[in-house]
Amino acid sequence: MLIEFRFKNYRSFRDEAVLSMEAVGLSSFKKSLIEQNKMKLLPGAAIYGKNGGGKSNVIRAF
């Protein structure tokens, strides 16, 4: 299970970027969270933004 993904200095990302699946400060949809090792994780994620914003570069880094 992917909990956190970090990368930096790749294509349009000079600084470190983090994709975290940990549910921090999320009070709604508590029933859909996944509990693993005392952590509450999100069941899914979405990457969205304007054209040319680096969405494809995140996928390429992965």
PDB file as gemmi writes it, atoms N, CA and C in Angstrom:
CRYST1    1.000    1.000    1.000  90.00  90.00  90.00 P 1                      
ATOM      1  N   MET A   1       0.841  -1.165   0.000  1.00  0.00           N  
ATOM      2  CA  MET A   1       0.000   0.000   0.000  1.00  0.00           C  
ATOM      3  C   MET A   1       0.895   1.240   0.000  1.00  0.00           C  
ATOM      4  N   LEU A   2       0.604   2.173  -0.863  1.00  0.00           N  
ATOM      5  CA  LEU A   2       1.342   3.425  -0.951  1.00  0.00           C  
ATOM      6  C   LEU A   2       0.846   4.378   0.136  1.00  0.00           C  
ATOM      7  N   ILE A   3       1.741   4.795   1.023  1.00  0.00           N  
ATOM      8  CA  ILE A   3       1.374   5.733   2.081  1.00  0.00           C  
ATOM      9  C   ILE A   3       1.929   7.114   1.775  1.00  0.00           C  
ATOM     10  N   GLU A   4       3.139   7.186   1.245  1.00  0.00           N  
ATOM     11  CA  GLU A   4       3.738   8.481   0.944  1.00  0.00           C  
ATOM     12  C   GLU A   4       4.702   8.339  -0.226  1.00  0.00           C  
ATOM     13  N   PHE A   5       4.696   9.341  -1.105  1.00  0.00           N  
ATOM     14  CA  PHE A   5       5.583   9.362  -2.258  1.00  0.00           C  
ATOM     15  C   PHE A   5       6.251  10.735  -2.309  1.00  0.00           C  
ATOM     16  N   ARG A   6       7.577  10.761  -2.315  1.00  0.00           N  
ATOM     17  CA  ARG A   6       8.337  12.013  -2.348  1.00  0.00           C  
ATOM     18  C   ARG A   6       9.279  12.001  -3.544  1.00  0.00           C  
ATOM     19  N   PHE A   7       9.442  13.181  -4.148  1.00  0.00           N  
ATOM     20  CA  PHE A   7      10.437  13.331  -5.199  1.00  0.00           C  
ATOM     21  C   PHE A   7      10.846  14.796  -5.286  1.00  0.00           C  
ATOM     22  N   LYS A   8      12.029  15.046  -5.855  1.00  0.00           N  
ATOM     23  CA  LYS A   8      12.485  16.417  -6.066  1.00  0.00           C  
ATOM     24  C   LYS A   8      13.464  16.437  -7.230  1.00  0.00           C  
ATOM     25  N   ASN A   9      13.659  17.617  -7.762  1.00  0.00           N  
ATOM     26  CA  ASN A   9      14.588  17.833  -8.869  1.00  0.00           C  
ATOM     27  C   ASN A   9      14.274  16.926 -10.056  1.00  0.00           C  
ATOM     28  N   TYR A  10      13.009  16.863 -10.415  1.00  0.00           N  
ATOM     29  CA  TYR A  10      12.595  16.063 -11.559  1.00  0.00           C  
ATOM     30  C   TYR A  10      11.721  16.917 -12.474  1.00  0.00           C  
ATOM     31  N   ARG A  11      12.135  17.092 -13.694  1.00  0.00           N  
ATOM     32  CA  ARG A  11      11.436  17.881 -14.702  1.00  0.00           C  
ATOM     33  C   ARG A  11      11.039  19.252 -14.165  1.00  0.00           C  
ATOM     34  N   SER A  12       9.766  19.547 -14.031  1.00  0.00           N  
ATOM     35  CA  SER A  12       9.333  20.887 -13.612  1.00  0.00           C  
ATOM     36  C   SER A  12       9.318  21.071 -12.095  1.00  0.00           C  
ATOM     37  N   PHE A  13       9.736  20.073 -11.330  1.00  0.00           N  
ATOM     38  CA  PHE A  13       9.742  20.147  -9.871  1.00  0.00           C  
ATOM     39  C   PHE A  13      11.173  20.284  -9.364  1.00  0.00           C  
ATOM     40  N   ARG A  14      11.551  21.471  -8.929  1.00  0.00           N  
ATOM     41  CA  ARG A  14      12.882  21.693  -8.368  1.00  0.00           C  
ATOM     42  C   ARG A  14      12.892  21.327  -6.886  1.00  0.00           C  
ATOM     43  N   ASP A  15      11.878  21.805  -6.149  1.00  0.00           N  
ATOM     44  CA  ASP A  15      11.775  21.529  -4.722  1.00  0.00           C  
ATOM     45  C   ASP A  15      11.083  20.189  -4.491  1.00  0.00           C  
ATOM     46  N   GLU A  16      11.173  19.710  -3.271  1.00  0.00           N  
ATOM     47  CA  GLU A  16      10.560  18.427  -2.930  1.00  0.00           C  
ATOM     48  C   GLU A  16       9.041  18.516  -2.979  1.00  0.00           C  
ATOM     49  N   ALA A  17       8.420  17.520  -3.583  1.00  0.00           N  
ATOM     50  CA  ALA A  17       6.965  17.399  -3.624  1.00  0.00           C  
ATOM     51  C   ALA A  17       6.580  16.105  -2.912  1.00  0.00           C  
ATOM     52  N   VAL A  18       5.464  16.153  -2.181  1.00  0.00           N  
ATOM     53  CA  VAL A  18       5.027  15.016  -1.382  1.00  0.00           C  
ATOM     54  C   VAL A  18       3.570  14.712  -1.693  1.00  0.00           C  
ATOM     55  N   LEU A  19       3.304  13.453  -1.970  1.00  0.00           N  
ATOM     56  CA  LEU A  19       1.932  12.959  -2.105  1.00  0.00           C  
ATOM     57  C   LEU A  19       1.709  12.002  -0.935  1.00  0.00           C  
ATOM     58  N   SER A  20       0.936  12.458   0.055  1.00  0.00           N  
ATOM     59  CA  SER A  20       0.711  11.677   1.265  1.00  0.00           C  
ATOM     60  C   SER A  20      -0.725  11.177   1.293  1.00  0.00           C  
ATOM     61  N   MET A  21      -0.890   9.929   1.668  1.00  0.00           N  
ATOM     62  CA  MET A  21      -2.218   9.330   1.763  1.00  0.00           C  
ATOM     63  C   MET A  21      -2.741   9.337   3.199  1.00  0.00           C  
ATOM     64  N   GLU A  22      -2.010   9.952   4.110  1.00  0.00           N  
ATOM     65  CA  GLU A  22      -2.436  10.019   5.510  1.00  0.00           C  
ATOM     66  C   GLU A  22      -3.521  11.080   5.667  1.00  0.00           C  
ATOM     67  N   ALA A  23      -4.605  10.698   6.322  1.00  0.00           N  
ATOM     68  CA  ALA A  23      -5.735  11.603   6.531  1.00  0.00           C  
ATOM     69  C   ALA A  23      -5.480  12.417   7.789  1.00  0.00           C  
ATOM     70  N   VAL A  24      -5.010  13.640   7.622  1.00  0.00           N  
ATOM     71  CA  VAL A  24      -4.700  14.516   8.741  1.00  0.00           C  
ATOM     72  C   VAL A  24      -5.693  15.672   8.735  1.00  0.00           C  
ATOM     73  N   GLY A  25      -6.387  15.859   9.848  1.00  0.00           N  
ATOM     74  CA  GLY A  25      -7.339  16.964   9.962  1.00  0.00           C  
ATOM     75  C   GLY A  25      -8.597  16.770   9.145  1.00  0.00           C  
ATOM     76  N   LEU A  26      -8.900  15.557   8.785  1.00  0.00           N  
ATOM     77  CA  LEU A  26     -10.086  15.263   7.986  1.00  0.00           C  
ATOM     78  C   LEU A  26     -11.179  14.737   8.907  1.00  0.00           C  
ATOM     79  N   SER A  27     -12.262  15.487   9.003  1.00  0.00           N  
ATOM     80  CA  SER A  27     -13.321  15.056   9.917  1.00  0.00           C  
ATOM     81  C   SER A  27     -14.508  14.430   9.191  1.00  0.00           C  
ATOM     82  N   SER A  28     -14.675  14.722   7.915  1.00  0.00           N  
ATOM     83  CA  SER A  28     -15.787  14.128   7.175  1.00  0.00           C  
ATOM     84  C   SER A  28     -15.346  12.823   6.517  1.00  0.00           C  
ATOM     85  N   PHE A  29     -16.306  11.977   6.243  1.00  0.00           N  
ATOM     86  CA  PHE A  29     -16.077  10.670   5.609  1.00  0.00           C  
ATOM     87  C   PHE A  29     -15.180   9.757   6.446  1.00  0.00           C  
ATOM     88  N   LYS A  30     -15.299   9.802   7.752  1.00  0.00           N  
ATOM     89  CA  LYS A  30     -14.475   8.964   8.639  1.00  0.00           C  
ATOM     90  C   LYS A  30     -14.681   7.478   8.385  1.00  0.00           C  
ATOM     91  N   LYS A  31     -15.869   7.106   7.943  1.00  0.00           N  
ATOM     92  CA  LYS A  31     -16.162   5.683   7.726  1.00  0.00           C  
ATOM     93  C   LYS A  31     -15.424   5.105   6.535  1.00  0.00           C  
ATOM     94  N   SER A  32     -14.990   5.949   5.600  1.00  0.00           N  
ATOM     95  CA  SER A  32     -14.316   5.434   4.410  1.00  0.00           C  
ATOM     96  C   SER A  32     -12.796   5.379   4.549  1.00  0.00           C  
ATOM     97  N   LEU A  33     -12.245   5.844   5.664  1.00  0.00           N  
ATOM     98  CA  LEU A  33     -10.796   5.810   5.863  1.00  0.00           C  
ATOM     99  C   LEU A  33     -10.323   4.392   6.179  1.00  0.00           C  
ATOM    100  N   ILE A  34      -9.080   4.114   5.852  1.00  0.00           N  
ATOM    101  CA  ILE A  34      -8.471   2.808   6.082  1.00  0.00           C  
ATOM    102  C   ILE A  34      -7.531   2.934   7.276  1.00  0.00           C  
ATOM    103  N   GLU A  35      -7.699   2.084   8.271  1.00  0.00           N  
ATOM    104  CA  GLU A  35      -6.811   2.105   9.436  1.00  0.00           C  
ATOM    105  C   GLU A  35      -5.725   1.051   9.263  1.00  0.00           C  
ATOM    106  N   GLN A  36      -4.470   1.510   9.354  1.00  0.00           N  
ATOM    107  CA  GLN A  36      -3.310   0.633   9.191  1.00  0.00           C  
ATOM    108  C   GLN A  36      -2.241   1.090  10.163  1.00  0.00           C  
ATOM    109  N   ASN A  37      -1.844   0.243  11.091  1.00  0.00           N  
ATOM    110  CA  ASN A  37      -0.798   0.572  12.076  1.00  0.00           C  
ATOM    111  C   ASN A  37      -1.076   1.892  12.791  1.00  0.00           C  
ATOM    112  N   LYS A  38      -2.282   2.054  13.287  1.00  0.00           N  
ATOM    113  CA  LYS A  38      -2.732   3.245  14.023  1.00  0.00           C  
ATOM    114  C   LYS A  38      -2.707   4.511  13.182  1.00  0.00           C  
ATOM    115  N   MET A  39      -2.646   4.375  11.871  1.00  0.00           N  
ATOM    116  CA  MET A  39      -2.712   5.522  10.958  1.00  0.00           C  
ATOM    117  C   MET A  39      -4.030   5.460  10.213  1.00  0.00           C  
ATOM    118  N   LYS A  40      -4.594   6.603   9.908  1.00  0.00           N  
ATOM    119  CA  LYS A  40      -5.803   6.666   9.095  1.00  0.00           C  
ATOM    120  C   LYS A  40      -5.399   7.128   7.707  1.00  0.00           C  
ATOM    121  N   LEU A  41      -5.693   6.286   6.712  1.00  0.00           N  
ATOM    122  CA  LEU A  41      -5.258   6.539   5.344  1.00  0.00           C  
ATOM    123  C   LEU A  41      -6.448   6.780   4.428  1.00  0.00           C  
ATOM    124  N   LEU A  42      -6.213   7.561   3.400  1.00  0.00           N  
ATOM    125  CA  LEU A  42      -7.230   7.825   2.401  1.00  0.00           C  
ATOM    126  C   LEU A  42      -7.310   6.648   1.428  1.00  0.00           C  
ATOM    127  N   PRO A  43      -8.505   6.291   0.965  1.00  0.00           N  
ATOM    128  CA  PRO A  43      -8.630   5.166   0.037  1.00  0.00           C  
ATOM    129  C   PRO A  43      -8.245   5.518  -1.405  1.00  0.00           C  
ATOM    130  N   GLY A  44      -8.133   6.797  -1.727  1.00  0.00           N  
ATOM    131  CA  GLY A  44      -7.802   7.197  -3.092  1.00  0.00           C  
ATOM    132  C   GLY A  44      -7.312   8.635  -3.133  1.00  0.00           C  
ATOM    133  N   ALA A  45      -6.751   9.028  -4.267  1.00  0.00           N  
ATOM    134  CA  ALA A  45      -6.250  10.393  -4.447  1.00  0.00           C  
ATOM    135  C   ALA A  45      -6.482  10.820  -5.880  1.00  0.00           C  
ATOM    136  N   ALA A  46      -6.508  12.121  -6.095  1.00  0.00           N  
ATOM    137  CA  ALA A  46      -6.659  12.683  -7.441  1.00  0.00           C  
ATOM    138  C   ALA A  46      -5.637  13.792  -7.621  1.00  0.00           C  
ATOM    139  N   ILE A  47      -5.095  13.883  -8.809  1.00  0.00           N  
ATOM    140  CA  ILE A  47      -4.170  14.956  -9.157  1.00  0.00           C  
ATOM    141  C   ILE A  47      -4.859  15.799 -10.210  1.00  0.00           C  
ATOM    142  N   TYR A  48      -5.071  17.070  -9.901  1.00  0.00           N  
ATOM    143  CA  TYR A  48      -5.753  17.939 -10.844  1.00  0.00           C  
ATOM    144  C   TYR A  48      -5.098  19.316 -10.838  1.00  0.00           C  
ATOM    145  N   GLY A  49      -5.328  20.087 -11.884  1.00  0.00           N  
ATOM    146  CA  GLY A  49      -4.769  21.430 -11.978  1.00  0.00           C  
ATOM    147  C   GLY A  49      -4.862  21.942 -13.396  1.00  0.00           C  
ATOM    148  N   LYS A  50      -4.313  23.124 -13.594  1.00  0.00           N  
ATOM    149  CA  LYS A  50      -4.395  23.767 -14.899  1.00  0.00           C  
ATOM    150  C   LYS A  50      -3.472  23.075 -15.907  1.00  0.00           C  
ATOM    151  N   ASN A  51      -3.686  23.370 -17.171  1.00  0.00           N  
ATOM    152  CA  ASN A  51      -2.830  22.832 -18.227  1.00  0.00           C  
ATOM    153  C   ASN A  51      -1.409  23.339 -18.034  1.00  0.00           C  
ATOM    154  N   GLY A  52      -0.443  22.460 -18.175  1.00  0.00           N  
ATOM    155  CA  GLY A  52       0.956  22.824 -17.998  1.00  0.00           C  
ATOM    156  C   GLY A  52       1.364  22.959 -16.547  1.00  0.00           C  
ATOM    157  N   GLY A  53       0.576  22.436 -15.636  1.00  0.00           N  
ATOM    158  CA  GLY A  53       0.852  22.568 -14.217  1.00  0.00           C  
ATOM    159  C   GLY A  53       1.743  21.479 -13.634  1.00  0.00           C  
ATOM    160  N   GLY A  54       2.084  20.461 -14.403  1.00  0.00           N  
ATOM    161  CA  GLY A  54       2.981  19.416 -13.924  1.00  0.00           C  
ATOM    162  C   GLY A  54       2.317  18.114 -13.522  1.00  0.00           C  
ATOM    163  N   LYS A  55       1.041  17.944 -13.844  1.00  0.00           N  
ATOM    164  CA  LYS A  55       0.338  16.712 -13.470  1.00  0.00           C  
ATOM    165  C   LYS A  55       1.000  15.492 -14.096  1.00  0.00           C  
ATOM    166  N   SER A  56       1.335  15.552 -15.345  1.00  0.00           N  
ATOM    167  CA  SER A  56       1.973  14.421 -16.024  1.00  0.00           C  
ATOM    168  C   SER A  56       3.361  14.151 -15.465  1.00  0.00           C  
ATOM    169  N   ASN A  57       4.062  15.185 -15.032  1.00  0.00           N  
ATOM    170  CA  ASN A  57       5.389  14.989 -14.452  1.00  0.00           C  
ATOM    171  C   ASN A  57       5.332  14.263 -13.115  1.00  0.00           C  
ATOM    172  N   VAL A  58       4.258  14.443 -12.365  1.00  0.00           N  
ATOM    173  CA  VAL A  58       4.088  13.678 -11.127  1.00  0.00           C  
ATOM    174  C   VAL A  58       3.944  12.190 -11.457  1.00  0.00           C  
ATOM    175  N   ILE A  59       3.154  11.875 -12.467  1.00  0.00           N  
ATOM    176  CA  ILE A  59       2.970  10.482 -12.882  1.00  0.00           C  
ATOM    177  C   ILE A  59       4.280   9.909 -13.410  1.00  0.00           C  
ATOM    178  N   ARG A  60       5.022  10.691 -14.181  1.00  0.00           N  
ATOM    179  CA  ARG A  60       6.319  10.223 -14.700  1.00  0.00           C  
ATOM    180  C   ARG A  60       7.318   9.973 -13.586  1.00  0.00           C  
ATOM    181  N   ALA A  61       7.310  10.823 -12.556  1.00  0.00           N  
ATOM    182  CA  ALA A  61       8.205  10.622 -11.414  1.00  0.00           C  
ATOM    183  C   ALA A  61       7.861   9.345 -10.681  1.00  0.00           C  
ATOM    184  N   PHE A  62       6.574   9.044 -10.616  1.00  0.00           N  
ATOM    185  CA  PHE A  62       6.139   7.826  -9.955  1.00  0.00           C  
ATOM    186  C   PHE A  62       6.620   6.618 -10.724  1.00  0.00           C  
TER     187      PHE A  62                                                      
END                                                                             
